Amino acid sequence: MKIFKRMKKVFEAKMSKFVDEVEDPEELLDISLQEMKEHLQQVQKSLLELTTIKKGLEKDLDDVKDKVELAQEQAQTAMDIEKEELARAALEKKADLNDKKTILKTKIEKIENKIEVIKSNKKTLAEQIKKLETKREELTFINKSADAQLEVKEIITGASSDITDLNEQIKRAEEKIQKKEAKLSAIDELVADGELINDFNSEDDIEKSLNQIERDSKIEEELANLRSKKMGDA
């Protein structure tokens, strides 16, 4: 059982941390504001329902009052014609109506008290919504300002992901350039050692060979002239 409790605590802690990271302050304010407005709508609905009930009871009360007066008149008429039993029945009916009138008055009074409480709550809730809307604008401005400052500081300190990615790209570019320079240096070394033929010097080699042939030809021509001169002197 203990291990399950520990696992539950770890899970709740991780979930709490996750929620803290993904929560947007502006979204939280919007959600709170929306919930308060929905609650205000429910309060207004309850106020309308109670007021409707009150109006119905007040109508019933007016009807009962009329019936009480009628019963009183009937009792008086019965006494005038010496019908005491009818007068008694009319008065009993009047008494029942008065009891009903008292009950209706009590119900109306209770509903009126509830309506006053709801009106007070409605007023308080409306004021809170107004304050939250004003506070939301203020906090939204502060939040955006904080985000902007944080972004600037992250860029300055190189802590932002954009700067990190840029540094990685520069590092990779430098490594590629260093590899190219090392390869060029290796090729130059091998060409100097005669391990590789430098194709770039092929045209120079051809020209050099042609110059050598022309040089040898001149030397042979000069030797022939010297031989002829020697034979002429002889």
C-alpha positions in Angstrom: 0.0 0.0 0.0 2.9 2.4 0.8 4.4 2.0 -2.6 1.1 2.9 -4.3 0.8 6.0 -2.1 4.4 7.0 -3.1 3.6 6.4 -6.7 0.5 8.5 -6.4 2.5 11.4 -4.8 5.2 11.2 -7.5 2.5 11.2 -10.2 0.7 14.1 -8.7 4.0 16.1 -8.3 5.0 15.4 -11.9 1.5 16.4 -13.1 1.6 19.5 -11.1 5.0 20.5 -12.5 3.7 19.7 -16.0 0.6 21.8 -15.5 2.7 24.7 -14.2 4.9 24.6 -17.3 2.1 24.5 -19.8 -0.3 26.9 -18.1 -0.7 30.3 -19.8 -1.4 33.1 -17.3 -3.7 34.9 -19.9 -5.6 31.7 -20.5 -6.1 31.2 -16.8 -7.5 34.7 -16.5 -9.8 34.1 -19.4 -11.0 30.9 -18.0 -11.7 32.4 -14.6 -13.5 35.4 -16.2 -15.6 33.0 -18.3 -16.5 30.9 -15.3 -17.6 34.0 -13.3 -19.7 35.3 -16.2 -21.4 31.9 -16.5 -22.0 31.9 -12.7 -23.5 35.4 -13.1 -25.9 34.1 -15.8 -27.0 31.3 -13.4 -27.6 33.9 -10.7 -29.7 36.0 -13.1 -31.6 32.9 -14.1 -32.3 32.0 -10.4 -33.4 35.6 -9.8 -35.9 35.4 -12.7 -37.3 32.1 -11.5 -37.8 33.3 -8.0 -39.4 36.6 -9.1 -41.7 34.6 -11.4 -42.8 32.5 -8.4 -43.2 35.5 -6.2 -45.5 37.1 -8.8 -47.6 34.0 -8.9 -47.9 33.9 -5.1 -48.9 37.6 -5.1 -51.6 36.9 -7.6 -52.9 34.0 -5.4 -52.8 36.3 -2.4 -54.9 38.9 -4.2 -57.4 36.2 -5.1 -57.6 35.0 -1.5 -58.1 38.6 -0.2 -61.0 39.0 -2.6 -62.5 35.7 -1.4 -62.1 36.8 2.2 -64.1 40.0 1.5 -66.7 38.0 -0.3 -67.0 35.5 2.6 -67.4 38.4 5.0 -70.2 39.9 2.8 -71.9 36.5 2.6 -71.8 36.1 6.4 -73.3 39.6 6.8 -76.0 38.9 4.3 -76.9 35.6 6.0 -77.2 37.3 9.3 -79.4 40.0 7.8 -81.9 37.3 6.7 -81.5 35.5 10.0 -79.6 32.5 8.5 -77.1 32.0 11.3 -75.9 28.6 10.0 -75.1 30.1 6.6 -73.4 33.0 8.3 -71.3 30.5 10.4 -70.3 28.6 7.3 -69.3 31.8 5.6 -67.2 32.8 8.5 -65.5 29.4 8.7 -64.7 29.8 5.0 -63.3 33.2 5.8 -61.2 31.8 8.6 -59.7 29.1 6.2 -59.0 31.8 3.6 -57.2 33.9 6.2 -55.1 31.0 7.2 -54.2 30.5 3.5 -53.5 34.2 3.2 -51.1 34.0 6.1 -49.3 31.1 4.5 -49.0 32.9 1.2 -47.7 36.0 2.9 -45.0 33.9 4.7 -44.0 32.3 1.4 -43.8 35.6 -0.3 -41.7 37.1 2.5 -39.2 34.2 2.4 -38.9 34.5 -1.4 -38.4 38.2 -1.1 -35.6 37.6 1.4 -34.0 35.1 -1.1 -34.4 37.6 -3.9 -32.6 40.3 -1.9 -29.7 37.9 -1.1 -29.4 36.9 -4.8 -29.5 40.6 -5.8 -26.7 41.3 -3.4 -24.7 38.4 -4.6 -25.4 39.4 -8.2 -24.2 42.9 -7.5 -21.0 41.6 -5.8 -20.3 39.2 -8.6 -20.8 41.9 -11.3 -18.3 44.1 -9.4 -15.8 41.3 -9.2 -16.1 40.6 -12.9 -15.5 44.3 -13.7 -12.5 44.3 -11.4 -11.1 41.1 -13.0 -11.6 42.5 -16.5 -9.6 45.5 -15.5 -7.0 43.4 -13.7 -6.8 41.1 -16.8 -5.8 43.9 -19.0 -3.2 45.0 -16.5 -1.8 41.5 -16.0 -1.9 40.7 -19.7 0.3 43.8 -20.3 2.7 42.8 -17.5 2.8 39.2 -18.8 3.6 40.2 -22.4 6.2 42.7 -21.1 7.8 39.9 -19.0 7.8 37.6 -22.0 9.6 40.2 -24.1 12.2 40.9 -21.4 12.8 37.2 -20.9 13.3 36.6 -24.6 15.8 39.5 -24.8 17.7 38.1 -21.7 17.7 34.6 -23.2 19.1 35.9 -26.4 21.8 38.0 -24.6 22.8 35.1 -22.4 22.6 32.6 -25.3 20.1 30.6 -23.4 17.4 30.6 -26.1 17.0 27.7 -28.4 17.4 30.0 -31.4 20.9 31.0 -30.3 21.8 27.5 -29.4 20.8 26.2 -32.9 22.7 29.1 -34.5 25.8 28.2 -32.5 25.5 24.6 -33.5 25.2 25.6 -37.2 28.3 27.8 -36.9 30.2 25.0 -35.2 29.3 22.5 -38.0 30.3 25.0 -40.7 33.7 25.5 -39.0 34.3 21.8 -38.8 33.5 21.3 -42.5 35.9 24.2 -43.4 38.6 22.7 -41.2 38.1 19.3 -42.9 38.4 20.9 -46.4 41.6 22.7 -45.4 43.1 19.5 -44.0 42.3 17.6 -47.2 43.9 20.4 -49.3 47.0 20.3 -47.2 47.2 16.5 -47.5 46.9 16.6 -51.3 49.6 19.3 -51.5 51.9 17.1 -49.4 51.3 14.0 -51.5 51.9 15.9 -54.7 55.2 17.3 -53.4 56.3 13.8 -52.5 55.4 12.5 -56.0 52.7 10.3 -54.6 50.0 12.1 -56.7 50.2 13.6 -60.2 49.2 17.2 -60.2 47.0 17.5 -63.2 47.1 21.2 -62.9 50.8 21.2 -64.0 50.2 19.0 -67.1 50.3 22.0 -69.4 53.6 23.2 -67.9 55.1 19.8 -68.4 54.2 19.7 -72.1 55.6 23.2 -72.6 58.8 22.2 -70.7 59.2 19.1 -73.0 58.8 21.2 -76.2 61.3 23.7 -74.9 63.8 20.8 -74.2 63.4 19.5 -77.8 64.0 22.9 -79.2 67.1 23.3 -77.0 68.5 19.9 -78.0 67.9 20.7 -81.7 69.9 24.0 -81.4 72.7 22.2 -79.7 72.8 19.5 -82.5 72.8 22.3 -85.1 75.7 24.1 -83.4 77.7 20.8 -83.1 77.1 20.2 -86.9 78.5 23.7 -87.7 81.5 23.0 -85.5 82.2 19.7 -87.3 81.9 21.4 -90.7 84.3 24.2 -89.7 86.8 21.6 -88.4 86.7 19.7 -91.6 87.2 22.9 -93.6 90.3 23.8 -91.6 91.7 20.4 -92.2 
